[in-house]
Amino acid sequence: MKFVYLLVMMIFLSYSKNMLTQIPSDDVSIQKIYLELTQRCNLHCVNCFRQNWTSPNTQMTQEIFDHFLSSVKQIDTLKEIILGGIGEPTIHPNFVEWVNQLPKVDLCVTTNAYHWNNETIELLANRFDRIVISVDGLESTFLKLRSFEFKILEENIKKLINLRNQLGQYKPFLIAQLVLSTDNVNEIEELIPKLAKMGFMKIIISNLLPQNEHDKDKILYTLFENKRMEEYRNIWLNKAMSHQIQIKFPAIQLKTERRCNFVHDGTLTINSDGNISPCYRFAHPSVEYVFGRRKQVYPFHYGNIVDQSVTDIWNSRLYTDLRLQNLRNRFPSCPDCDRVDCCDYINDSLCDCRGQNPSCADCLWTRDFVQCI
């Protein structure tokens, strides 16, 4: 009898073990990579994260790029590479050469479109699927925020579209990205048809993430009911539909739903030093004002592509744990917490009240206030 019992238990344990190994993981594979070629820029935009920096701006070296290229070619799940980050990717001296070496996946670039020469425009037309251009207002506001004339932007886009037409193709898909604040909220209705006429096919509106004390009162999103922005949004949607241009809105008030697009979409960021971070927010040091509260955000890197492959870093225990934490929403929510006014954890991103590092509990990206492409 004892032998039969032991035999049954052994069969049960073996069956249970097999069942456990067959349970599918809710983790995601690498689908998208944000690649920062440089932290340098040819502009000094008012709302840029670089305004808070004291460290020198670095630029990707040939060694780092070669390691990236070798590593990324081994990722068979990769669908898209986005050239962006803090700096202006088109000013990197190897921009044209390196783009032509990238694997045959969808390519996107985020750019200010300020200093495009003929070689750059030809490359954009022939190699890229999407081009995202920052357009933060009409002529006077654009000049104030972006520090160059709007007509330069118009001329460069016109050259690109003319070349695209000569090639008989509809790509690259042109997207305008706009940071919404009290500086430009009254210009959006007029800006929408202007962008449609210029050849943009989509507008992505993101909210301002204040970087200093002066800007913290320029936000238009709220914790609770936001009738004012609902009215604006309805007007803008009707305007966009009448001019046949897509428009994507950010959240305008806090809601329960949380979604980290970087995690859910299988995304990682590689900065110009070769360091891998889970998102833009943790790629570099910055200061945020979250509903008026100052927060110091520290960079958080899981490894460097010179020392390890992208896949090995992605599959490391700490990085996997962060993804699962976000996929399962097992982290606190600071903005609507009852103890937010007497808590020390909200002062920086090092740790949340459950001991998890880094802290995503105050992230405005997960609440859809701030949007990336």
N, C-alpha and C positions, 0 to 999 in steps of 0.2 A: 504494500500500500504506500509506504514511504517513497519507494522507487518511482511509482506511478506519479505521485505528487510532484517529486523533483523533476520528472520528465515533462510534466505539464507546465510547470513553472519555467523551465528552460525554453520550451517552445513559445510560451507567452512572451517572455523577455526578448527572445530573438525576433518575434513578430513585431513587438512594440518598437524595438530598435529600428527595424526596417521602415516602419511607418513614420517614425520621427525623421529619418533621413529623406523620406519622400515628401515631407511637408514643404511646399514651395515657399521660397523666401519672398518677402515683400520689398526687397531691395531693388534697385534699378541699375541698369548698365549705363556706360558712358555714351551719351547721345550727342552732346554739344560741348564745345570747348571755347571759352573766351581767351584769346591770346593777346596779351599786351606787348606790343613791339617796343614801345617807348613810353616814358612818363613825361617826356618833354612835349611842349606845345608851342604853336606859333601865335597863340592868343592868350589873353588873361581874362577869361570870362568871370563875371561877378559871382555866379553860383557854383563855380567849380570847387571840387574837393581839394584841389591843389592850393587853394587860398590859405589853408591851415597848416601847410607843410613847412617844416624848417630844414628837412634833410634834402640833399641834392637829388635831382631827378635823373634816374638811370635809364639806360638804353640797352636793349637786348644785344648780346654779342653773338658772333658767328658760332662760337662753341655751344652756347645755350640753345640756339636755334637748331643746330645739328642734332643735339640730343633730343630736342622736341620732335624733329622730323623722323628720326630713327624710331622713337617710342610710339608716335602716333600712328605710324603705318601698321602697327601690330594690333590696332583696335578695330575690329571688324564691325562693331556696332555703331561707330561714329557716323553721324549724319551731317553735322554742320560745324564749321569753324567761324567764329566771329572775331574779327580783328578790331579791338577797341581798348577799353581800359581807361586810365586817367589821361594819357597823352593823345596826341594826334598821330594815328598810325601812318598816314601818307607822307609824313616828313622824315620817316626813318630812311637813311641813305640806301638801305637794301630792300625797300618796300617792293619794288617791281620784281627784282630777282627772287626774293623769298616767296612772294605770292605765286610765281610760276612753278615753284617747287612743291607747293602744298598738294596733298592728296586730292583726288577727284571726288570731293564731297561738296555740298552746298557751301558757298562762301558769302559772308556778310561783312560789311565794314561800317563802323560808326565814325563819322567824320564831320568836321565843321565846314568842309567844302570851300575853304578860303583860298588855299594856294594850290590849285590843281593846274599842272602843266599838261601839255598835249599827251605826253607819255602816260601820265597818271589817268587821264580821261580814257585813253584807249584801253588801258588795263582794266579799268572799272567796267567798261562796256563789254569787254570780251570774257572776263573771268568771274565776275561777281553776280550772284543771284539777287541779293538785296543790298541796298545802300541806305543807311539811316543817317539823316542830316538834322542837326540841331537848329530849330527855328523857333525862337522864343517870343516873337512879337512882330508888329509892323515896323516900318522903317526907323522911327526915332527910338522906340524901345529896343529894337534889335541892335542898333548901334550902341545903346547904353549897356546892354547886357552882354553882347558878343564882341564889341569893340571893333567892328568893321562894317562897311557900307552894305546894305541889303542888295544893292544892284550888282555887287560882285558875286554874291550867291546866285542871283537870277541868271547872270551871264554864264557862270560855270555849269549850272544845271541845264541851260539851253544848249550848250555845246555837247553835253553828255547825251541829251535826248536826240539831238540831230544825228550824232554818230550812231546811236542805237537804231534810229529809223533807217539810216543808210545800210545798216547790217540786216535790216528786215526782221528784227526780233523785238519781243516785249520785255525782255530782261536787260538790265537789272531793274527790279521792282523798287521804286523810290518811296521812302517812308520819311515823313517829317516827325521829329520827336520834340515835344514842347514841355517845358517845366512851368507849371501853373502856379501863379502867386498873385498877390494884389497888384503887382507891377503890370500885369498883362491881361487880367481877367476880362476887362472890358474891350479887348481887341480881338478876342477869339472869333466872334461872329463874323467880323470883317476879314479875318485872316484865313478862314476856311475856304471861301471861294478863290482867294488869291493863290493859295497853295494848290488847289485843284487845277487852276489855269496854268500854273507853272509846270505841271506834269506829275505832281505827287499823287500817289494812289492810296495812301493811308496816312492817318495822323495818329500818333500815340501820345496821349496826354498823361504826364506824370505830375504828381504834386511836388512842391518844393520841400526838400529836406534841409532845414536851416543849418548853416554852418557857424553862425555867430549870433551874438545877442541882438544885434540890430535886425536880423531877418526873422527872428522867431515869431514875430507878430504878423508876418506876411502870409502865413498859411491860410488855406481856405477850407480845409477839412476839419471835422469836429469829432468829438467823442460821441455825441448824441445827434438828435434830429438836425438836419441841414437843409431847410426849405430853400434857402437862397441858392445853393448850388444845384439843387434839383431843378429849379427853374432855368438856370443857365444851361444845364445839361440837355434839357428838352429842346431849348432853342438851338443849341449847337448840333444836336442830332438831326433835327429837321433841315438845318442849313447844309449839313454834310450829305444827307440823302438827296436833296434837291440838286446838288452839284456832283453827285455820283463819286463820292470819295469815302472810303472807309474811315471810321473814327473809333478809337479805343479809349474808354474812360477809366480813370482810377477810381478807387473808393472815395466817397466824400464824407462818410461817417463810419465809426467803428462798428464792425459786425463780428459775430461769433466765429465765422469761418476763417480758418487760417490755412494758407497754402504757400509753401516755399517753392517757387517755380524753378529755382536752381536745383533743388533736390528732386522734385517730381519729374522734371524734364531731363534728368541725368546729366547735369551740367557741372563743370568745374572751371576755375579760372587759373591761368598761369600768368604771373606778372613778369615784367621785363628782367627780373633777377633769376627767373626760373622757379620761383616758389609757387607751390600749388595751394590754393585756398578754395573753400567751398562756394564762395560767392564774391561779388564785388565788395560787399560790406566789410568782409574780413581780409581783403587783399592788402589794404593799406591802413595806416593810422588815420583817424579822423575824429572830428567833433560833431555830434548831432544834438539838435534841440528837439526833443520828443514831447510834443504838446507843451512847450515852454520849458521843459526840464533839460538841463545840460547833461550830456552823456559822453564820456570818453570811450571811443571805440578803438580797440587794439587789434593789430593784424594777427591772424591765426593761420599758420602754415602747417600742412601735413607732411611736407617733404619738398625736395628740390629735384628737378628732372636731370640734373647733372649727376646726382648720386643714385637715383632710383628711376625705374620706368614709371610712366603715368599710370599704368595698370596696377603695379605693385602699391603705389601710393593710394590709389583709389580703393584698393581692397584691404588696406591696413585696418586694424581693429578700431582705432580711434575715429577714423574717417567713416567707417561703416556704421559705427554707433551713432555718430551725428546724423547721418542720413536716416537711420531707423527712428531716431528720436523725432525728427521732423515728419517723416511719413506717418508715424503713429500719433503725432500731436502730443507727445508726452513732455511738454515743457510749459512753464507758467506763462501767464498773460499779464504783463505789467500795466499797460494803459488803463485797464478797467479793474485793477486789483484794489481791494478795500484798504490795503496797507501801503499804497504807493507813496503817500505823503510822509511816511516815517520809516522808509526802507532804505538801507544803504546799497543794496544790490543794483539799484537803478542808476547808480552813479557811473558805472562803467560796464564793459561787456565781458569782463573776465569770468564771471560765474553767476549762475542764477540761484534762487533760494532753495533749489533741490540739489545743489552741488554739481550741476552740469556745466562743462566748460568747452567752448565758449557759450555765452548766453545769447539765445535767439528770442528771449522773452519780450524784448522791447522793439523788435524789428518791424519797421514800417513797410518793408517789402512783403512780409508774410501776411500783412493785413491789406495789401493791395493799394496802399496810399502812394507808394513809390513803385514805378514800373520800369522794367528793362525790356528789351526786345526779346 
